[in-house]
Amino acid sequence: MKRKADEDLVDKPAKKKTSGEANNGSTQFRPGLLQQAEKYQKEYTTSEPYKHGVIQALLRTELLRNVRAEIQNNLSFTPKETDIYNIHQSGDLANLDGLDDSSLKLLPSLLTLRNALYSPAFREFLSTVTGSGPLSGKKTDMAINVYTPGCHLLCHDDVIGSRRVSYILYLTDPDRPWKPEWGGALRLYPTVVLKDNDGKEVRVPGPDSSLSIPPAFNQLSFFAVQPGESYHDVEEVFAQPSDSHDDDGDEVRVRMAISGWYHIPQDGEPGYVEGLEESLAERSSLQQLQGSGDQFDMPSNDMRKYDTVSREDGDATAPDAPSDEQIEDEPPLSEKDLDFLLRFIAPSYLTPDTLDSVAFTFADECSICLENFLSQKFSDSLKTDIVKQEAQLLPLAANDIESTTLWRIARPPYKHRFLYRQVDAWPIISPEKSPSQQLLTELLPSKAFRKWLQLATGLSLSSYNLTARRFRQGKDYTLATGYTRDESQLELIMAITPSDGWVADGEGAAGDDDSKISDTAAKPAAQHVPEEKDRSSEAPGVGGYIAYMASEEAAEDSDDGQSNDGIEVPLDLSTGARASRSSTQKKSSNKADPAVYKAVDDEEDDGVLFSMPPAWNTLGLVLRDKGVMRFVKYVSQQAKGDRWDILGEFEMIPDDDETSFNDETDVHQGPGYIVQDEGDTSETEIESADEESE
């Protein structure tokens, strides 16, 4: 009898669906489950931070063990990295019906599972529990996702197309229970209701999740897709610490799950409503990201006109901002300007030859990286300051951080999360300024530095927005958003990350032969061409790099059933092997969509215009056109430290004439070159200052 019972538990190949309808698979579920809809409905309606459900032991254990074995033995996975996730993913399991008979024979249990999940009995059960209304059996939508150490999925609300209910069915090792300290939890974010400028109520998620649901074998987590409310992420799967003595190495920290969606009824199914899918698409969270901005975003745009009296002159209360004409007619760098800049900047970057080289490179490439930009003396004091700050433990909760420190938390998390300070973060009356405060509030907003920027780029600058940022390990990132203004914008990245280990040994910190200049030589550095590597065997990077990418025409919702795709990250970018810009920055007028991105064929340009890993004392300059996407990749828990930088955004005065180069000009026909006035500070004197600073 025992032998006969075991045979009854073996799944036999299921028949293909007829007319797109899943076979009745109610016998595959835990006995009595489908009769407990009322119980789970009560739990669902009282759950927080928004309605969701968790069902343990959903299906027959033997079925899921067989499914797991079939996946491990017969399916391959593609590593995928975008700005929003890093995972290993199978193809769409809806395509199982299209497999030939020989392939189907290898996956009988997986097909049985798919048919059970989309069976009429289970769809009715789930519809009753969630109150979602009828669910489609014709449109199946599921894939297998595998998270290994370093993998993650950042905050989003799943609202796209005709999705109605999201679910995750865990296939973790049944013989090695998942430990919460391994990470990989589904985390839900609470929202608050605010009123916008038009008096319309808007739900805004907080920067911290309020509920964490760890994975467990045969556990189903699910929730109704709700625009602006069903925000969630998947916590990074953490690598085993090097000093750990546990016997659970990284090889057992494999978070395997089947995830997908139930959709609204399709044409021909009971409950179908004509035009409903189009109406739902208009409410998609993807369109929120396409917008010009949200009034509740933090940090807010703090664009400031340059003061007529500069900060280095000691006047914190400036008179009216100068006009564009005053800025364009402003005299070039004076001796006083140079004396001020020498307090902060490596002297070699103030010589005419170096500025010539910087300007020519920037004009040709629209971007540049300058290594060892700050003087040795100031750089050393700044590093000491930042290392000291990083050594101080921060509270975990955003509210506690903001109430006990000068840091603020960027939000909403479906766009970004990091610590930040802006120019006015410090009290007006404060003790002696720290080096990091001097960098943000004295050097970068100064009139002298604006003159230097204008010489280095050939652009006339009218306004600035400066933000000091700190991206914490295992927490922070910015998702890709497009620049929407018609006028181009100069952007500055002052990289001041003191820790190492962000790029592979032997790789440069930033730039390539066309866009990297060292302070020790006013010539481009040698080019490094990374070897092509097999993506499947490449160890994951720790993130933290900033990338500018050309936008693609956002594909219309093609009902392909995929999750928010994000921007595909090239292999050498994700592992830190490249830090550069493409040879030609393309100006794009395509619609910017940070969540749906066209895949790039192997033979096509990968779209990377400029990238820069976390580094110490490196200045990046980028001319950003309309539509160009920018993001900072999530910083992994495996990073050796936090990522620090200052982001500067500079509005420009429109130039009626095309700037150009010819044999008779040293640099852009722009806002003036260095003149040795007020005592004739010569290049020799600057070089002498260089020697003293060393």
N, C-alpha and C positions, 0 to 999 in steps of 0.2 A: 504493500500500500504506500509506503514512503516513497518508493521509486516512482510510482504513478503520480503522486502529489508533486514531486519535483518536476516531472515532465509537463504538468499542467501550467507551471510557472514560466516555462520557456516561451518567449514571444515568437510567434510565427509571422512570416511576411504578410503585411497587410495589403489589402487591395487598394488600388488607386482610388482617389476620390471621384465621385461621379458628379458631373456638372459643377465642379468646384466646391462641393459640400463635403465637409469632413465626415468620416464614418463615425457612428456612435461608439465612443470610447469610454463610456461611463464605468465599465468594469475595471479599468486601469487605475482608478482612484482608490484611495484608502476606503475600506468598507464603511458606509454610513456617512461619508463626508458630504455628499451632495444633498443629504437630507438635513444638514445643519446650517442652511443658508441664513436662517433667522438669527442664530447665535453669532455668526460672523458679521452679519449686518449691524447688530448692536455694537459690536466692538469697533467696526469701521466708522459708524456715525459719531462716535465719541472720541475718536483718535485725534491726536495733535502732533505737529503743528497744523497739518491739514489732513483730510480724510485719507486713510491708507489702511491696508490690511496685511497681516502676516499669517500664513497657514503653515504649520509644521506637518511633516509626514504627508505631503499632498498625494503622492502616488505610491503604487506598490514598489517596495524597495528593490525587488528583483528587476523590475523594469528599468529603473534608473541605473542600477549597476550595469545592466546590459547596454544601456545607452552610453554610459561613460566609457565602457570598454570599446564599443564601436567607434566612438569619437577618437579615442586614443590610437586605435589600430588602423583606422581607415581614412581619417580626414586630415587635411593640412590647413595651416593657419597662416595668414598674412600679417606680419607686423605693420601696424598703421600708427602714424604719429601726426597729429595736427596741433593747432594752438589749443584745442580744447581737450584732447585725450591722447593717451598712449596705450594701445592695447594690441592683442593678437585676435584676429577675427576670421570666422569662417565666411563662406558665401551665404546668401539668403536661403534659408531652409524652405522657403516657399517653392524653390526650384526643384525640390525632391521629386515632384511629379514628372518632371521632364527627364529624369535619369533613365538610362536603359536598364533592362532587367538584370544584367550582370552586376551593375552598380547597386541597384536596389537590394540585391541579395546580401550585400555587405552591411546594409543599414536597416534591417527590419525593425529593430526596437526604436530607432530614432523616428522612423516613419509612423510607427504606432503611437509614439509620444506626441508627435505633431498632430495627428488626427484626434487624439484624445483631448488635447488642449483646445482645439477648435471645434470640438463636437457640439451638437445642439445642447446636450445636457449640461456641459460645463459652461458654455456661454450663457445659458439661462441662469445658472447658479451665480456666476460672476456679475451678471447684470442685476440680479436681485440684491446681492451684497453691496454693490457700489451705487445702485440707483442710477446707473449710467444710461439706461435705455437699451434698445436692441443692439447687439454686436454682430458684426459680419462674420460669416463662416466662409464666404467666398474669397475674401481678401486676407490671407494668412501673411504674417509678418514677423519673422523671428530669425535670430542668428545666434551662433555660439561665440561668446567672448571669453578670452582667457587673459587674466591679469597675472603677470609674474612680477617679482620685485621691481619697483619703479613705475609700474603701470598705474594709470589714474584716469578719471573722467571728471571734468570740472563742472561748475554749477550751470544748470540750464533747466527749462521747464517742460521739455518734450513736446511743446505745442508746435505741430507742423502738420499740414494737410488734414487728413480725416481721422487722425488718431483719437481714440476715446478712452482707452485704459492701457496703462503701461504695466509691465510685469517683469519679474526676474525669478527664474527657477534655478536654484543653485545645484551644481554638480561637483562640489568639492569632494575631496577624498573621504569616503564613508568610514574608513578605518583609522583616519587621523583627524579627529574633530578640529575644526578651525578655531584658532585662538584669537580673541579680539585684539590682542596686542600686535598681531600680524598686519593690522589695517584691513583695507578692502571693504569697509562697511558702506552700506547705503546710508547716506546722511540727508536728512530733510531740513529745509530752511523755513523759519517762520517769516511771515510778512506783516507789515503794518499798513493801515489804510491812511493815505494822505490825500489832500486836495491840491490839484495843480492850479496854475494861474487862471484857468478857465472855470474853476470850481468843480471839476470832474474828479471823482474819487479814483485814486490809483493805488494799487497794491505794490509795495516796495519791500523786497526781501532784506533782512538784516545781514551783516557780514559774517555771522557765525551760524552754523547749523545748531539745531536744538535737539535733534534725535538721531541716534546712530544705531543702525540695525546690522549686526555682524552677519556674515554668511554662515549657512549651515546646510549640510547635505539634505536634499529633498524639501527645502523650505521655499515657499512662494511668497514674494513680496509684491504688492500691487497697489495702484492708486489710479483714480480717474485723472486724466489729463485736464488741467484747468489753467487757462491763460492767465499769466501773471500771478500764479499761486503755487503750482506744483513744482517748485524749485527743489532740486536735489543734486547731489554729486556722488561719486564713488571715491572714497578715500584711497590714497596711494597704498599699494601693497608694499609693506616695509621689508627691506632686506634684513637678514640676520646680522646684528651688530658683530663687529670683528672680535669683540671681547666676550661674546656670549659663549656659554658652555653647554647650551642646549643641544640636543641631538636632532633638532628639526632644522636642517639646513634650508637654503633657498629653494631646493628642489621640491620640497613639500609645500611651499607657500605658493600654490597655484590655485588661483580663484577662477574656477571654471563655472560658467553659468550660461543658460539659455535666456536671452532677453528679447523682448519684442513688444508688440502692441496689438490690441484689438481695435478695429476700425468701425466707423459708422456703417450701417448697411449700404451695400452697393446696389446699383440698378438691378431690379428683378428680385431683390430680397425683401422679406417683410420688414417694415419700418423704414424703407428708403424714402428720403425726402429730397426732391429735386432742388439743386442749388445750395444745399446745406454745406457741402464740402467747400465750395468757393467762399461761402460766408465764414467758415472756420479759418480758412487760410488767411483772411484779412486780419485775424486776431493773433496771428502767429508771433511768437517771441522773436523770430528772425527779423520781422519788420521793425520791431523795437530797436534792434541793433543797427538797422539801416538808417534810422532817423538821425537828425542833426544833433541830438543830445537830449538829455533828460534834466529837468530842473532840480531833481533830487540827487543827481550824481555828485559824488565827492571823490577827489577834489574838484571844485568848481573852476571854471576858466577865470583865471586872475590876470588877464592881459592888462599890462600897465604901459602907459606912455612914458617914454624916457623923460627924466627931469631935465629942466634947463640947467639947474645947478646940480652937479654930479654928487653922488654919495661920498666919493673920496674927498670932496671938498669940505665934508663935515656938515652939510646942511640936510638934515633929515626931512625938513618941511619945504619941499620944493614949490616954486611958483607954478604958473600955468605951464602945461607941457608945450614943448616947442612945436612949431609947425613943420610940415614936411620940407618946406623950402629952407627953414633954418637948419634942419638936419643935413640936407644936401650941401648947404653952403658952409658947414662947420669946418674949421681948420683941421688939418691932419694931426697925427700924434705929436704932442709937444714934449719937451723935456719933463714937464711935470707929469704928463701921462705916463711916460716911460718909467719914471721913478716909482710911480704907483704900481704899474704892472710888474716891475721887477720884484716887488714884495711877494708875488704869487707865481709868476710864470717863469719857466726856464728861459734864461736870457737868449739862447740861440733862436727861440721862436720870435724874438723881437728884431732880428737882423733883417735887412732888406733882402738878402739872398734867400733866406728861408721863407720869408713871406712871399717872395716871387714864386718859389717852388710850390708852396701851399696853394696860392691863388690859381696858378696854371693847372695844377692837378684837380682842384675843385671845379674849375670851369669846364674841364674835360669830362670829369666823372660824375659831377653833381653830388659827390660825397667824398669824405676823406677821414682817415684815422691818424691821430697825432700821438705818438707814444711819449712817455715821460714829459708830459706837457707842463706840469707844475714843477717849480724849482725844487731842488733836492731838500733844502731847508724846510720849506713849507710842506712839501710832500711828507717828510718824516714826521712833522708835528701833527699833520692831518691823520696819518695812519695810526699814530699813537692814540689820538682822540677816538677814532672809529673802533679800533680794537677794544678800547676801554668800554665804549658804549655797548658793543656786542657781547662783552663778557657779563654785563649786567642782565640778570634774568628778567624777562618781561612777563606780566600777567598773561593768562591764556585768553580771557574774554575781551572782546573789543571795548566794551564799556569800561572795564577796569583799566585797560591801556590808556584810553582817552581821559580818564579821570585822574590818573596818577602820573602821567608823563606828558611831554609836549607833542608826542606822536598822535596823528589822526589815522583812521582806517579808511582806505578807499573803498567805495561801494557804488553801485550794487554788485554783488558777487557774480552775476551773470555777465558782467563786463570786466571787472577787475577786483583784485584785493591786494593791498600792500599797505605798509606804513608810510606816511608822508608828512612833510613839513613844507610850508610855503614861506615866502619872505617875511610875512608878519607873524610867524609862529611864536616868536620870542616876545617877552614883555618889552615895552618901550624903554623902560628903565631896567637894565639888567647888568649883572656883574660883567667882568671881562669876557669878551666874546671868545668862544672856542674856535679852533681852526675850521671846523665844519660850518659853523655859523658865519665866519668871515667869508668863506667861499660862496655861500648862498646869498648873503646879504650885502657884501662889500664888493667883491671882485665881479661876479657875473652880471649884476645889474648896473655896473658903473658905466659912465660915459666913455672912459678910457678903453674898457673892454669892448664896448660897442664899436669904437673906432677900429680896434684890432680885428674884430669880426668882419667889419666892412672891408678892410684891406685884404683879409684872408679869403673872402668869398666874392668880392666885387658887388655886393648887394647893399642897398641902403635900408637900414632897419629903423622902424618907428616905434615898435612896442615889443614887450617881452612878457613871458609867463614862465616862472621858474618853480620847480618842484623837486625837493630832495626826497628820494624814495629809498625804502628798505624792504627787500623781498625776503621774507623769512623762510627757512627750510621747512618743507612739508606743508606750506600754507599758501604762498602768494604767487601772483601771476597777473598778466593783463591779456584778455582775449583780443583777437584781431578786430579792429574797427577801421573804417575808411576815413580818409580826410575829405571833407565835403565842400570846402570853399573853392571857388573858381581861381582865386589867387594862390600861387605857390607860397610855401612857408619854409623858413629855415629852421631846422631843428638841431639841437645840441644834446649830446649825451656825454656827460663827464663821468667816466667809469672810475669808481673809487672803492672797489671791492678788495679788501685786504687779504682774503684767504686765497689759496691756490687750489688746484685740482679740477678746474672748470673745463679745461681742454686737455687733449691727450698730450703726453710728453713729446716735446719736439715741435709742437704746433705753435705758430705765432699767436700773439694775443689778439690781434685784429688786423684786418686789411690784407691786400695783396700787393703785387708790384706796382699797381697803378694808383692805389689809394691809401698807402701807408707811408708815413714819414716819421722818422725818428729824430729826436732833438740833437742827436750826435752827428747827423749828416743831413743836409738839405737835399737828399736824393731819395727816390723810392727804394724801399727795401727789396731784398731778393724774393722772388715768387716761390711759393710752396704749392705744389700741385698734389692734393691728396689722392692716394690710390683708391680706385674703385673697390668697394668691399661688398661682400654678400650681406644684405641687410638682415637676413635671418640669423646670422652668426655674430652680428655686432652687439657688443654690450651696450645697454641703454646709457645715454648721457644723463647728466644731472640737471639739465635745463638751465634757466637763467639767462639765456642769450636774448638779445633784442634783434628783431628781424623786420625789415621793410620788404613787402612783396607786392608785385604788380597785381592788380585786381583782374578778375576774369568776369565775363558776363555771367551773372548768376543764373544757373539753370532753373527753369520753371519747375514747380512741384510736379515731378513726373511719376508720382506714386510708386517710387522704387522701394519704399519701405525702409529706407536707411535712416539712421539717427542723424543728429546734427553733425555734419562731416567736418566742419572746420577747414582750416587751410593745411593742405598736405605739406609736411616738412621733409625736405630732402635729407638723405642719410647723413651726408657729411656735415649738414647743419645741426642735426639733432644730437650728434655725438661730439660736437665741438671741433671737428676736423677742419671746418671752414669758417672763416670770419672775413667776409668780403662783401663786395657788391658785384652785380653783373657788369659786363663790359659796357653795356649801354642801358641807361635808365630810360624806360619807356614812359611816355606820358599817356595816361589812360583816362578815357572819358566814360568807361563802362561803369555800370551801376555797382557800387561796393556792397558786398554781402558777406559779412564775416562768418556766417554759419553754413552756407552752402557754397562750395568751391569746386570748380571743374578740376578733375584730376589731370595731372601733367604726364604726357607720354614720355617714355624714356628718352626719345630723340628730341623732345621739345625743350625749350628754355624752362627751367624750373620756377621762374618767376621771382627769384630772390634778387632784390635790387641792392640790398646792403644788410649785413649782419655783423654782430659784434658780441662776443662772449663776455661774461663778467671779467674784469681786468682791473689792474691797479694803475692809476695815473695815466689814463688814456682818454683823449678827447675825440669824439666822433662828431662830424658835421654832415648833415643830410639836407638836400633841397627836396622837399616833399611836395608832390603834385596832387591834384585832385584824384581821389580814388585809390591812392596808394595805401595799402594796409600796413599797420604797425602792431606788433605784439611783443610781450616779454614772456617767454616760455616758463611754465610752472617750475618752481625751484624744488627739486626732489629732497626728500628727507636724507638722501645719501650724500648731499653736498656737504663740503667741509665747513661751510659758513653761510652767512646771509649774503645776498646780492645788494650792493649799494651803488647808487648813482644820483646824479642831478639831471633832470630833463629840462631843457630849455626850448621854448617855442617862440619864434620871432616873426612878427608881421613885417612886411616889406613895403617900401614906398614904390608904387608902380613906376617902371622905367619906360618912357616913350620910345627910346632908341634901343635897338638890339646891341648888347655888349658884344664886342668882338676882339680878337687878337690880331696884331700885325707886328711886323718886325720892329716898328719904332716904339712900341709900348712895352713897359715892364710888367704891367698887370692890367686887370679890368679897368675900363674907363669908368671908374666908379667914384666913391666918395673920398678920394685923396690918398696919397701915399706918404710914407714917412718923410718928414723934413727935419733937419737938424737945426731947430731954432732954439731960442732961449738958452744960449750957451753951447749950441752945436754939440749935442750928445752924439758922438760918433759911434760907428760900428765897433771900433777898437775898444771904446769904453764899455760897450755892451758885452763884448767878449771877455773883458776883464772882470765884469760883474759875474759872468758865467763861471769863471775860474773860482771866484770867491764863494759862489753858492755851492760849488762842489765840495 
